Amino acid sequence: MAAGVALKPGRYVGTAMRRREDARVLRGEARYVDDIELPGMAHVAFVRSPHAHARVGEITIPDDLGPGVLGVWTAADLAGRAKRFPKLTVEDVEVSDDQHPVLAEDEVRYVGQIVAAVVAGSRAEAEDAAELVEVDYEPLDVIVDPRAAPDVMVRWSRSGGAVDEAFARAEHVVGARYGMPRVASVPIEPRGAIVQDDPGEGLLTVWISAQDPHRPLAQLSHILGRPDDTIRVIVPDVGGAFGTKGNLPPEVAALAIAAMDVERPVKWTEDRLENLQTTQQGRGMEADVELALDGEGTILGVRGRIVADLGGWLWPATHIPLHTAGMLMCGAYDIPAAEVQARGALTHKVPTGPYRGAGRPEGNYFVERAVDDAARTLGFDPVELRRRNIVREFPHRSPLGLPYDSGDYERCLDLALETVEPERRADERSLVGTGVALYVERSGGAWESADVTVEPSGRVVVRSSTSPHGQGHDTTFAQIAADRLGIDPGDVVLRFGDSAVVPRGIGTFGSRSTAMGGSALVVALDKIVAKAREIAAHLFDGDADDVVFEDGQLALGGERLSFREVAAAAYTPRMPKGMELGLQASGRFSSDISLSSGAHAAVVEIERATGALSILRYAAVDDAGTIINPLLVHGQTVGGIVQGLGQTLTEEVLHDELGQLRSASLLDYSLPTAAEVPPLRVEEIQTPSPLNPLGAKGAGEGGATGSLAAIANAVADALGGHHVDPPYTSEKLWHALQEVAR
């Protein structure tokens, strides 16, 4: 099936099937990394820096660390055995040589950075021994403000269109600074891994809580300097990731070397303190945004200056959110000229990286807040200004080079407003305001692959290069295969997450699995159908071009065979001479990125006496192209919205002036509960993408992308246009109310 021809809804595609993988989770049959026990397994604990920035001096290891201790490793022990993390770049992004080391060499750059690894027979013994290791630190100056940082690790800039001319002829130039704090991902299951070395087989096996097996495999191969075919990565069930498990933790690289040295499997599962302190964090950007407009409200150009707080080192994907935010600075608007400059500063905090949205919420927030402010400055209704500038013709390409494949942005806006019931009022008790936000988010791109094997029984085994960690791949991909082959989804078996079993691919991130992995599956299924027709033609003694395949039946004239009968025949001597035994095929699919889109709207109330914020109503209308399973897309949207609510209401990673984490537990880092979630009304429209055979776009990040700006605009509306950056705590809004009253 050629790209550009969307898969037609069938018996299963487009049906709201419940996730079939949930049953085993609810029965307690899921198997996470920490559930795995291997014979002779040892455990690791890490000596971590108490300083945000210091020179590492002498490391003293006592002679007697206890009878269960198997060894201690420092950077000196890894010399010549472990490289730093790989340096990856995209397009014209400049990236420094500050790649993260496995263990601290001569310098630590954030609290919690690993200085040494201690392996013992039990976790308690390893933790006790780690406390006895003494490290001589020389504290150095600490930088926590990215705007004051002297060192820049990432730079990117791009412009398109006549930017200077647009601003020179503009009747209005509206500008402001907008900021978004750092946040933590807080998955239910923290990071963890087990590594076992088999020198006889020459194979290093890694069980890891990750988003896919391919990136950990590639990164570990680079760090250890060993061929990737000597490493097997297995991803079991995963309890949440949100982008922060796409990177191999340095702990796992240390684990691998320790496992090779002690000749026993070694296990690490981080606790919640380690998770909050050392797992890559998200967001942490500020932007100065200027819009040039004529007297009729047409946006002539945009300028953006983005500064990102990247932390002390670079992961392979640390630069991705900054680049993505910059590329999205035209938003859903037909802006003819744009110029964006972005820099990522070195600060003495844990490094940042992709977190649900990975630059999409940031870029969208910057643009949508600026559009709202421009509307107030020019005396326009914010909705009307959006209508005047919205992209209506597709395909479209922004002046920054971002391709827009399909969409109906105005329809999304209309539905969101109709659903939310806008309200604005002010009385002695409270202020009520309404905010709307359009969004676009890049999804898909690059390539993925799939292998399909039809067993003699007729059961279909699908091996996909993408991996689920809560999205419902098992159900979605079964629906695609069942429709294409005319069989029951129960006859489709999915295999994920084992590098020795699944085909190579890029992995699960960036709202790409259905569009890319699902399309690769369609390519493989089309080959299966073609081969099944050849087999049936041989059995019918006819021509394959004349065989009709429909609803799981192959027919020629008055003769009919079921797909199951053809599959069985594929493994028998009845196969024609020269035809490969069996019924299997591989598919690979590649494409440019597609753009999901939507409109979110919120009605909020701010209590004058306390500054307490309540979200009265919330509406979201999202366009993810062809929807395979509406129930799962709905769940993805709601989940993203709730994460966006958390960031707008309470979530913020805080550091003091010495780089010490002030939100190091769930008592200090406040997550939203069901009590904070308002009534949500979620709708979907479908404008199929012409770029893949499913017509699918991404659905995983739209909720997080649209919600931040919608709530921010509602807060500004309630405050009469006064800008406040999230999170909207009672204290912050109370102070804002006092400023507005002056």
Order of alpha helices (4+ residues) and beta strands (2+ residues): alpha-beta-beta-beta-alpha-beta-beta-beta-alpha-beta-beta-alpha-beta-beta-beta-alpha-beta-alpha-beta-alpha-beta-beta-alpha-beta-alpha-alpha-beta-beta-alpha-beta-beta-beta-alpha-beta-alpha-beta-beta-beta-alpha-beta-beta-alpha-beta-alpha-alpha
